[in-house]
């Protein structure tokens, strides 16, 4: 169970043709494809790993930067 074979797909297409008609079927397919595309784009925009990757890059850049040199001779303690 769970696998959709050719006979099942054919039955689904015939039912869709009867419900929506031949003229409406391309419009339904187009809107379904657009909805799937928008969903995928929204999932990419809200990717939580993007923030983590930016934070890790910032930390790596800070660590790889040159160390801060302390002035010689004067003590900074009061």
C-alpha positions as CSV (number, residue, x, y, z in Angstrom):
1,X,0.0,0.0,0.0
2,X,1.2,3.5,-0.7
3,X,2.5,3.0,-4.2
4,X,0.5,4.6,-7.0
5,X,0.7,2.6,-10.2
6,X,-0.5,3.4,-13.7
7,X,-4.1,2.1,-13.1
8,X,-4.6,4.2,-10.0
9,X,-3.1,7.3,-11.7
10,X,-5.5,6.7,-14.7
11,X,-8.5,6.6,-12.4
12,X,-7.4,9.8,-10.6
13,X,-7.0,11.6,-13.9
14,X,-10.4,10.4,-15.2
15,X,-12.1,11.6,-12.0
16,X,-10.3,15.0,-12.3
17,X,-11.5,15.3,-15.9
18,X,-15.1,14.6,-14.9
19,X,-15.0,17.0,-12.0
20,X,-13.3,19.9,-13.6
21,X,-13.9,19.4,-17.3
22,X,-11.4,19.5,-20.1
23,X,-11.1,23.3,-20.3
24,X,-10.5,23.8,-16.6
25,X,-8.0,21.1,-16.1
26,X,-4.9,23.0,-17.4
27,X,-5.8,26.0,-15.2
28,X,-6.1,23.7,-12.2
29,X,-2.7,22.1,-13.0
30,X,-1.1,25.5,-13.4
31,X,-2.4,26.8,-10.1
32,X,-1.4,23.7,-8.3
33,X,2.2,24.0,-9.7
34,X,2.3,27.6,-8.7
35,X,1.2,26.8,-5.2
36,X,3.9,24.1,-4.9
37,X,6.5,26.5,-6.2
38,X,5.5,29.2,-3.7
39,X,5.6,26.7,-0.9
40,X,9.1,25.6,-1.8
41,X,10.3,29.2,-2.0
42,X,8.8,30.0,1.4
43,X,10.5,27.0,2.9
44,X,13.9,28.2,1.5
45,X,13.4,31.7,2.8
46,X,12.5,30.5,6.3
47,X,15.5,28.1,6.5
48,X,16.7,28.2,10.1
49,X,20.1,27.0,9.1
50,X,20.8,30.2,7.2
51,X,21.0,32.2,10.5
52,X,23.3,29.6,12.0
53,X,25.5,29.6,9.0
54,X,25.9,33.4,9.1
55,X,26.7,33.3,12.8
56,X,29.3,30.5,12.3
57,X,30.9,32.5,9.5
58,X,31.0,35.6,11.7
59,X,32.7,33.6,14.5
60,X,35.2,32.1,12.1
61,X,36.0,35.5,10.7
62,X,36.5,36.9,14.2
63,X,38.8,34.1,15.2
64,X,40.9,34.2,12.1
65,X,41.4,38.0,12.4
66,X,44.7,39.3,13.7
67,X,45.0,39.4,17.5
68,X,44.7,42.8,19.2
69,X,48.1,44.1,20.2
70,X,48.4,45.5,23.7
71,X,50.3,48.8,24.2
72,X,53.8,48.3,25.8
73,X,54.8,49.9,29.1
74,X,51.5,51.2,30.5
75,X,49.3,49.1,32.6
76,X,45.6,49.3,31.9
77,X,44.7,48.3,35.5
78,X,43.9,51.0,38.0
